[in-house]
Amino acid sequence: MKPSIRLPIMILAFFGRATSLFAWGPGHDDVNRIALDQLPEGIAALLSAEHRKAFVEESHAPDDFTPWEEYEEKKGRTIDPKDLATLAAHDLKTPYSLHSAKGQAINFILLHEALKDRDGNRIAFWGACLAHTLADEAACNHDPLIHYLNYAFTNGYGMKLGEAGLLDFGHLCRTPEGMALAVKTLAEDSPQRLGEEPEEVLGEIMMHGLKANQFMTERGVRIASAFDLELTDDVLADSRVALAELGAYGARTWLEAITTAWALIKEGKPDPVITPELLADYQVRHADYVAARPLEADALYAPWLKLQAEANVPAVGVVVEPSVSMNKGGLSFGGRFLAPAIFRELHNSKIPFRVIDAREPGGSLDVGGTPAVIVCSGGFHNGELVRALKTYTDAGGNLLLIGGEHRDLLGPLSQTLTKAEPGTLPVTSGYGQNNLEVIDKISVRFCGPLAEGIGGEAYRFLHNPDTKAGWQKPKCAYRLKEEFGAEIEPLAKTELDGRSQFVAAVCRLDGTARFVFLPEYLIAPYLLTDDPEFSSPARPQLDRIGSTVLSTALQLLH
């Protein structure tokens, strides 16, 4: 890398990395700035200097939960009565509701109406809102890997990673060189028209989130690579390019939306409207897209798909779930980070593994070819997967469930699990909470087979898993009942204020271990130990305790 390029990049590394959970922090402003400069003359002429300023200043408006009817009083901005009527007619109660696929379509309708009225004030506001939500879907902190690095490791646990990494498009744009890279990247592809007819355009707007999410997750590992402690110039430069691509993607898709709306108006096309037929068609297109999305589009999974065992080799199955949009999904969001860490552990231990797609689990769940399966369940909102796992375990398959929910898949062990009192657990179920009154007092003590490998002493949490922000929180609401049968052997318990409760166990049927239940917070990395050093954040790994927990559980089930 040339010295003239290296210096600005190193300067960027000193900027803070904290970002809002709602996608880009300052990056929203920069997305709007570079998009504004690319507006066609006909649209730009409708915006005064004050309108252009407002377009940037309102770039975070959709992250607000203020009811629309209170918006003027609380935010000082008047919403046109006919726009309020449109929002109410579609049950969009707050600015945040504009994030949904339907909300984005209504936002487009409001922008179209503002353009048709040549109302610069409304063009600036509704344009800013749409630019925000379109950019959100491609913001890197919604990628499972970057999300974990941001909300857990850096802002949550205070871990020290490589100094060169950036987590926000706005941090890239803070130097002339970074801004130039973003503008150059935007200029490389011209905005395309979204459709010829209003209904077609609305359909494309609603599909945007799925397509943007895939564009984002294909680049997450590249961006995270800049946090490595040992970093080469070419990897650092590529991470900057990947970040520029995401910011430019948000700006370009907004330009496509506003220029398409303008073209529809100039051509005298009918006003775009939401119809039942449009919504039904979107549901079909959504399902088809999700079903067809390749697993390797999640860059975290890509290398392990190539290293998995051949079809005729017995292997441990690990269930993975592709990303869809923001935090949407049926399994644990944090499990998308844990799965590649588990693959790495199996690979290093020379244990053959198989990647099981949560969308099509049946064909891979053969007891002979896949004697044990690992799943990070989270909310476990995947009925087809639950049914396939039930068929698999009924046929004699062994299950390591990292919970999350268990959906009665663990035989007698499921009957032994019950919801714990929330104040007795290290992780709360709600978002935005922080269990500070508990985390400094609670400890984990391993028992049975886990104590043999880890030790029987009490472990305190080095880092608080109950981060104030982040979808990756390793939640698990369950403990064992006070009384359980001889087939259940506890593996770990929490201790708080002189009281203890078992939270993990193995279940043996006819003397053979068949099911293991582990709360996600017992295997999520860097909670109970900082060993080994996490030197390469782009390559997820388990810590020493998590590695022992996993290997012991698999030995029990072997």
ZIUR-V983609 format. One record per run of one state. SS is the DSSP state (h for helix, s for strand, l for the rest). FROM is the first residue (numbers start at 1). TO is the last residue. If there is no record, write none. Layout:
SS	FROM	TO
SS	FROM	TO
This chain:
l	1	2
h	3	12
l	13	26
h	27	36
l	37	40
h	41	44
l	45	48
h	49	57
l	58	60
h	61	63
l	64	66
s	67	67
h	68	75
l	76	80
h	81	89
l	90	93
s	94	94
h	95	99
l	100	100
h	101	116
l	117	119
h	120	136
l	137	139
h	140	142
l	143	143
h	144	154
l	155	168
h	169	172
l	173	175
h	176	187
l	188	197
h	198	217
l	218	219
h	220	227
l	228	232
h	233	266
l	267	275
h	276	292
l	293	294
h	295	297
l	298	298
h	299	307
l	308	315
s	316	320
l	321	334
h	335	348
l	349	352
s	353	357
l	358	361
h	362	364
l	365	371
s	372	378
l	379	382
h	383	394
l	395	397
s	398	403
l	404	411
h	412	416
s	417	419
l	420	421
h	422	424
l	425	435
h	436	439
l	440	442
s	443	446
l	447	447
h	448	454
l	455	457
s	458	460
l	461	477
s	478	480
l	481	487
s	488	496
l	497	498
s	499	509
l	510	511
s	512	519
h	520	522
l	523	543
h	544	557
l	558	558
